[in-house]
């Protein structure tokens, strides 16, 4: 998930893994894995830059025609767009899902000044996300090309940073969402279970982890197990085709998400699955086809 990006397989999971993923959430938690189950509907979201259209209104009209119910927005300058987005969503069956990055610097930098810049800019985005009722703000601690602290030091620092940011997000009725990436982009946190373990140690109801089918393609042996490992800590999911990171369906049979969708159903996932991808073909054709594919595979899961 580079800061300028895109403009913005079932196996059993041990009881220990499930236990590790459970139960610190209160006002913003999903239904407990072991608790009372709720129906799990597929809530599709789309990044603003993925939807076709020249204006936000045109994009929302197209998304709404496909029963897409979530809008994911870039975080840079979000505080200046709150009114615009609120007005555009009036009288629509659509809400803001996640806010995608847009912050400055990186959290686990070896330079304290860069760390502070990142914390400060994230708080501005978090406050705006709260005003919009967003599910959370997506962040990556550092990318491979960003000079950072050694892993053990970085993890200890990150836990403290996420505690502060998570509590701040909770005050603003939103979350921060730690995104694991594939090793080509980031070595620090590459699997969903890695992210969930960090969130567990943060101990803030405002801190959560997300999954991304693109990154999971390269780093996970089993999509379902990855989502089960996160349990109640999982609060957002990205989706793209599994070979070229294009629209789901554009990579043919490779674009199979059934196993992962089954895992989401098993943890009673209540949040969004959001398009974060490019498109080889015309998105006015490929996006409806991708929505159809997702709904079909969700029913099969």
N, C-alpha and C positions, 0 to 999 in steps of 0.2 A: 504494500500500500504506500508507494512513494507519495510525497506531499503534493506533487503535481499530476498525480496519476489520473488518467482518463478524464482530464479536466475535473477536472475535478476530478470395502468393502465390508451372515451375521454371526458374530461370536459372542459368548457370554462375557459379562463383565463381573469381576469379583465384587462381593459385598463390600469389601474394603474400599474399592474405588468409588462405589456409590455413596458410601458413608462419608468419604472425604469430600464429596461434592455437595453435600447437603447443608441446609438449614440455617444459615446465618441471616437470611433475608426476612424482613418483616413487611413493611408497607409496600415494597416493590418486588416481592418475591413471586415466583411462579408457584403453581400447585406443587406440593411436595411429591417426590417420586414415590414415597411410601404412604402418602396421605390420600385424601379424597381426590379422585380424578375428575377433571372437567373435560368436556368435549374439546377436541383439538382441531381447529379449522386452519387451513392454509391462508395466512395473511400475506399477500404479495405486496412488496414495495418496489419502488424503482428510483434510482438516482435521477436527479433532475437532468443531468447531462446525458443520460441514456435515452430518455424519452424523446420522440420526434416532436418538432414544433419550434417556432421562432420566438415565442414568448412563454412565460410561465403558465399563463392561462391556456394557451394552445396545448402545452405539454400535459397539463392537468386534465383537460377535456379528453385527450387521447387516452390517458391512463385510466380515467374514470370509465370510459367506454369498454375497457377490458376488465372491469371490476378490480383494478389495482387499488388497494386501500391505504398504502403508505407512500410517503414522499421522503426520500433521503436527500439531504442537502449538504453541500460543501460548507465547511465551518469558517473559512476565511471571510472576514467582513460580515459574519452572520448578524452581529449586533445592529448593523445598519439596515437589515432586511426584515426584521421581525414584523413590522406593520404590513409590509408588502405581502409576506407569506401568510400572515393571519387573514388578511382580506381576501387573498386568492383562494383560501381554503374554506371561506364562509359558505354555508349551505351545500357543502360537498360531503360525501361519505368517504372522507379521506383525512388522515392525520399525518403529522410529521413522525417518521420512524426514527432513524438514527441521524446524527450529524457526523459527517465524515471529515475527520482531521481538520486541516486549515490552521493549525497552530504554528508557532515559531520555535526553532531550536529542537532539541530532543532531551528527554528527561534524564537519561543515564550518561550524559556527556561527562567527559573528564574535566570540564571547565564549569565551575559553579555559576558563572555568569550566564552561560547557555542554559543550565538547568533552571535558573530563576526566570529567564525569559520564557521558557517553555511553560513553567508553572503559571506564570502571570497570564500568558496568552490563552492557555487552556481554561482558566477561570472565566475570562471574558466570554468564551464560546459556551461554557457550561451555563452561565447565567442566561444567555440568549436561548439556549436549548431548553432551559426550564420554562421560560416565557412561552415557548412554542409547544410545550407538552411533549417534548421528544423523549424517546425511550433511552437515549444516552448519546454520549460523544465518543466516537471511535478514536483511539490513539495507538501508536506503536512506540515503544520505548526508545528505539534507535534502529536505523538501517545499517547495512554492512559498510556503507561508505562514510558513516558518521563516527568520528573518533569517540570511543566510549570507555567506561571503566571496565576492569576485569569482571567476569560474570558473577562471582560471589559477592564482590563489592557492589556491583550494579543491582543485583537482586535485593540486597539489604537496603540500598538507597531507594529503589523503586517501591518497595513495600511501604516505606514511610511516606513517599510522595503520593502513592495511591490512597493511603489512609487519609491524608489531608484533602486530596482532590475528591475522593469518594464521599467524605463527610460534607464537603462543600456542595457537591452535586446533590446529595440527599436533602440539604437545606433548600435547594432549588427544585426539588421534586423531579430529578432526573438521575442519570448515572454516568459513570465513565466506563468505557468498554475496551478492554485490552484485546488487541487483535494479534493472534499468532500468525506468522508468515512463513513461507517456504524458505529454505536455506539460501536460495539465490538472492533473496532480499534481506533476510535477517537471520542470524544464527542464535540470537539471544533467547527467543521464545518461538518455537516452531510447531508445537502440537497443542491441540485444544486442552489436553490434560495438563500440560505445562502451565498454560494460562490460568486454568482453574485452580491449580495448586498455589499459584501466586495470590490469586484473589482470596482463597481460603485463609492465607496467612495475613492478608491485609485487615480482615475483620471489620469491614465497613459495608453496611447495607447499600451504599451508593457505588460500590465497585463490582464489576461483572466482567465476564469474558464473552467473546463472540467466536463464531466459526465461519470459515470461508471455504466453500467447496473447491475453489481453484487451488488455494494453498493446501488444503487437505488432500487433494489428488496426489500431491508429491510427498507429503509428510505422514499421512495416516495409513495404516494397514486396513482399517475398517471404519467407515463413516459412522455407522451406528454406535460402535464402541466409543468413538471419539465424543459424540454427543452425550452418551450415557455417562462418560467420565466427568463431564461438566455439570450435568444435572441442573439444579436450581441456579447455578452460577451463569448459565447461558442465557443471554438476552438479545442477541441479534445474529443473523446469518446472512452472508453474501453468497450469491450464486452466479456462475458463469459457465461457459462450455469448458470441457475438461482437457482439451488439447491446446487450444489457441486463445483461451480466455475471451471468447466471443459470445454471442447470444446462445443460451441453452438450446440444443437441437442442431446448431450449425456444425457440430463435430460428430453428427450421426449417432451410432450405437454407443459411442464412448460416453455420451451424455445421459448417464443413468444415475439418478439420485434416490432411487427407491429405498436402498439400505439406510441412507442418511435420514430420509423422511420417516422411516420406521422408528429410528432412534428418537427423532423429535416428538413423535406421537407418544412414545414410551415415557418420556420425561414430562409429558403434558405441556409442551412448549406453547407459550401464549403470545410470543412476539412475532417479528416479521422475518420473511425471507426476501432479500432485496437484490435486485439486479445491479451488479457492478461489472460491467463488461463493455466490449465494443460490439460491432456487428459487421460481418462481411457484406451481407445484403442490406437492402433497404429496411431500416428499423420499423417502418410502417407495416412491413410484412413479417419481419423476423420476430418482433416483440409479441404480436398476437400469437404467433406459432409457439413461442417459448412459454407464454402463459398457458396455452392449451396443453403443452407437454408437461408442465409442472402439475397442473390439476389432474391429469391422467395418472401420473406417477404417484401423486399423493394418495389417490384412491387405491392404487395397487399396494401401497406400503402397509 
